């Protein structure tokens, strides 16, 4: 997930660079692990950015 070698940079914006396994052509078990990894990273990011909302 990303924009390759030339991602635009906008001052004042936060960027997350997650190294993920490419699920293309992988068995369903691997795809599920990638999905779960992304889900957990998003939950962690929500908790970090808005901890009061994550508790609901």
Secondary structure, 3 states (H helix, E strand, C coil): CCCCCCCCCCCCCCCCCCCCCCCCCCCHHHHHHHHHHHHHHHHHHHHHHCHHHHCC
